Amino acid sequence: MFLNTQNESESDAASLLPPQPAVKWTQRIKKKVITEDYKLSGQVLGVGLNGKVFEIFQRSSGEKFALKMLKDSPKARQEAELHCRASVCPRIVRVADLFDNFYQGKKCLLLVMECMDGGELFRRIKARREQAFTEREASAIMKSIGEAIDFLHSINIAHRDVKPENLLYTSMHPDAQLKLTDFGFAKETTSQSCLATPCYTPYYAAPEVLGPEKYDKSCDMWSLGVIMYILLCGYPPFYSNHGVTLSPGMKKRIRNGQYEFPNPEWSAVSEEAKQLIRQLLKTDPTERMTITEFMRHPWINRSVDVPQTPLHTSQVLTEESHVWDEVKEEMTNALATMRVDYEQVKIKTIEDSSNPLLMKRRKKLANASPEPPGL
């Protein structure tokens, strides 16, 4: 049962979300009970590290929304603040309302967001099945994601957890928009203040995040490189050993930038796309391209000129779906466990620095005649 916090002191209300100088945030925190404006269906749409997401309906219009419940804390306030400031961007999941209520005796922040009925990015691509996914389509998707990061970086926000699960479509319609969500790890960063908290999802983590070094917006660029790599072939450039959240071997491969563009998945992919990935996956963050450079790159800003080459992505995602479910589970667990002091972590040297998923696919391909993607 939700209760309002109208009797809370005005100073407490003012401290909930401090005023922001970079972008004027117009969301008003509502103290009244959320059930006055919305009806909860009871259906859980998802469960994240920082709280559950429920299906709710606006009483006045009947429109469906997603409700994220956050136990009140400085971290929750930061997530709500940054997401609300960022949601003015059409490439960011919109926050429609924000409530400050008590739930089961605990003070909570309630984020009412647009409902993303289209599902996750790679689930949509996997569903293509026989219809080939092309390099030009991958370019258009990367441009959409880039527009979200471009806006965030322009107002000095680093998302720090850009990954496929946080990229959702507005609907199942072919023209649905792809949007970025979940600001649980986002932080405001300026030229005077670098980020230095090792809090991330390891499969899409930049090398400098894996150790005690400071890092900034460039870790979002690294994540763009990993997502782009998967879009073009169907598997990640780095892969964990079975059952290990962040194995020493994978940590070493990420830090050393050890990845390949193996055939047959990469044989028809343009050199321009591969070169862009190389610039995004630079291990030295000072050498990594910025979001401005990314958006100006021909493969991004002239996607109509990108070849419509059929890719293996849909086929690989379908064939390796059981592996992807395992990877996602490991990633979810990692979000709750990776807040550690990496100054005390020693990277062990192991001889085998190969990608297990890639090796498995090579064996499979060696025993079968290759078929063109999309057939």
SVG drawing of the C-alpha trace seen along z (x, -y; Angstrom):
<svg xmlns="http://www.w3.org/2000/svg" viewBox="-10 -26 61 58">
<polyline fill="none" stroke="black" stroke-width="0.4" points="0.0,0.0 1.3,-3.4 1.2,-6.4 1.9,-10.0 4.7,-12.0 2.9,-15.3 3.8,-15.7 7.5,-15.5 9.4,-18.8 9.8,-21.1 13.6,-20.9 13.5,-17.2 11.5,-17.5 14.0,-20.1 16.9,-17.9 15.4,-14.9 16.6,-16.2 19.0,-19.1 18.6,-21.8 20.7,-21.2 22.7,-23.9 23.5,-22.0 19.9,-21.4 16.8,-22.8 14.9,-19.8 11.2,-20.4 9.9,-17.3 8.0,-18.0 8.2,-15.4 4.7,-14.5 4.0,-13.7 0.4,-12.4 -0.3,-8.7 0.6,-7.3 -2.6,-5.3 -4.6,-8.5 -3.3,-9.0 -2.3,-5.4 -3.7,-1.9 -1.3,0.9 -2.0,4.1 0.3,6.3 2.3,7.5 6.1,7.3 7.7,6.1 11.3,6.6 13.6,6.9 16.8,4.8 19.6,4.4 18.0,1.3 14.3,2.4 11.4,4.0 9.5,2.5 5.7,2.9 3.0,2.3 0.7,-0.6 -2.1,-2.5 -2.9,-6.2 -6.4,-6.6 -7.3,-9.6 -6.2,-8.3 -5.9,-4.5 -2.4,-4.8 0.1,-2.1 3.3,-3.0 6.2,-1.3 6.7,-2.0 10.2,-1.6 10.3,-1.5 13.5,-2.6 14.1,-2.5 15.0,-6.0 18.7,-6.6 21.3,-9.0 22.0,-6.6 18.3,-6.3 18.0,-10.1 20.9,-10.4 19.4,-7.8 16.0,-9.6 17.6,-13.0 19.9,-12.0 17.2,-10.0 14.7,-12.8 17.2,-15.3 18.1,-13.0 14.6,-12.0 14.0,-15.2 16.1,-13.5 13.9,-11.4 16.5,-8.6 16.2,-8.2 13.2,-6.4 10.9,-9.2 10.1,-9.7 6.5,-10.9 6.1,-11.3 8.0,-11.0 6.5,-10.3 7.8,-10.3 5.7,-7.8 5.9,-5.3 5.6,-1.6 5.4,1.1 6.8,-1.4 9.7,-2.5 10.2,-5.7 10.5,-5.1 11.0,-7.0 8.6,-5.9 9.6,-6.6 6.7,-6.4 8.3,-5.8 7.0,-5.2 6.4,-1.5 8.8,0.1 6.7,2.8 9.1,3.6 11.6,5.5 15.3,5.7 17.5,4.8 19.0,8.2 15.8,10.1 14.3,8.1 17.2,8.9 17.1,12.6 13.3,12.7 14.2,11.8 15.1,15.5 15.1,16.0 15.0,12.3 18.6,11.2 19.8,8.3 22.1,6.0 25.1,3.8 23.1,0.7 20.5,1.6 23.3,2.0 24.6,-1.4 21.2,-3.0 20.9,-1.3 24.3,-2.5 23.4,-6.0 20.3,-5.9 22.4,-4.7 25.0,-7.3 22.4,-10.1 21.5,-9.0 25.1,-9.0 25.8,-12.3 23.0,-14.0 24.2,-12.6 27.8,-13.6 26.8,-17.1 25.2,-17.6 28.2,-15.9 26.5,-12.6 28.3,-9.3 25.8,-6.4 28.4,-3.8 26.2,-0.8 25.4,-0.9 24.6,2.6 22.0,4.5 19.6,5.1 19.3,1.4 18.4,0.7 14.7,1.1 12.1,0.5 9.0,-1.5 6.8,1.1 6.8,4.1 6.1,1.8 8.8,1.9 9.3,-1.8 9.6,-1.7 12.2,-3.9 15.2,-2.4 15.8,-4.1 18.4,-3.9 17.2,-3.3 18.4,-2.4 20.4,-5.2 21.3,-3.2 25.1,-3.6 25.0,-7.0 27.1,-9.9 27.6,-13.5 31.1,-14.2 33.0,-17.3 36.5,-18.1 37.5,-18.7 35.9,-15.5 36.6,-12.1 34.7,-8.9 36.6,-6.5 34.0,-3.9 34.4,-0.4 30.7,0.2 29.7,1.7 28.6,4.7 31.8,6.5 31.0,7.8 30.7,4.3 33.2,2.7 36.1,0.6 39.7,1.7 40.2,-1.2 37.0,-0.3 38.6,3.1 41.3,1.6 41.9,-1.3 42.5,-3.9 40.1,-6.8 37.7,-6.8 35.2,-9.1 32.8,-9.3 35.1,-7.2 33.9,-4.0 30.6,-4.6 32.4,-4.7 34.0,-1.3 30.5,0.1 29.4,-1.3 32.3,0.6 31.2,3.9 27.6,3.4 28.5,2.6 30.7,5.7 27.8,7.9 25.4,6.2 27.7,7.2 28.3,10.8 26.1,12.0 28.7,12.7 30.8,10.5 34.5,9.7 35.3,10.9 33.7,13.9 33.8,15.2 34.7,18.7 31.7,20.8 30.3,20.0 32.7,17.2 31.4,13.7 34.6,12.0 37.4,14.6 41.0,13.6 41.3,14.7 38.5,12.4 39.8,9.6 43.2,9.9 41.7,10.0 39.7,6.9 42.6,5.0 44.9,6.0 42.3,5.4 42.5,9.0 39.8,9.6 39.5,10.8 37.3,10.3 37.0,14.0 35.5,15.5 32.9,16.4 30.9,13.9 33.2,10.9 34.2,11.8 31.7,9.5 31.6,6.7 33.1,3.4 36.6,2.4 35.1,-1.0 33.0,0.7 35.9,2.7 38.1,-0.4 35.4,-2.2 35.3,0.7 39.0,0.5 38.8,-3.2 36.1,-2.5 37.9,0.4 41.2,-1.4 42.5,-0.3 43.9,-3.7 40.9,-6.0 42.8,-9.0 43.1,-7.5 39.5,-6.3 37.3,-8.3 34.8,-10.7 31.1,-10.7 31.4,-13.8 33.9,-11.9 31.7,-8.9 28.6,-10.8 30.7,-12.4 32.1,-9.1 30.8,-8.3 29.6,-4.8 27.3,-6.6 26.3,-9.9 25.9,-8.5 24.2,-5.2 22.3,-5.3 25.7,-4.8 26.5,-1.8 26.3,1.5 23.2,3.6 25.4,6.7 23.5,9.6 25.0,10.4 25.2,13.7 23.9,11.9 20.3,13.2 21.5,16.8 24.2,16.7 21.9,15.2 19.4,18.0 21.9,20.8 23.6,19.6 20.5,18.4 21.2,20.8 24.7,19.2 23.2,15.7 20.8,16.6 23.7,17.7 25.7,14.6 22.8,12.4 22.4,14.2 26.0,13.8 25.8,10.1 22.8,9.6 24.7,11.3 27.8,9.3 25.9,6.0 25.4,6.8 28.9,8.1 31.4,6.0 31.6,3.1 35.1,4.0 38.4,2.4 40.4,3.6 43.6,2.4 43.6,5.6 42.8,7.8 45.7,9.4 45.3,10.4 46.5,14.0 48.2,14.9 46.6,17.8 47.8,19.3 44.4,19.7 43.2,16.3 40.8,17.6 37.1,16.9 35.3,20.1 32.2,19.2 34.2,18.4 36.1,21.7 32.8,23.6 31.5,21.9 34.7,22.7 34.3,26.4 30.7,26.3 31.5,24.6 34.3,27.0 31.8,29.9 29.2,28.3 29.0,26.6 28.5,22.9 25.1,21.4 24.6,17.7 22.9,15.7 19.2,15.0 18.4,18.3"/>
</svg>
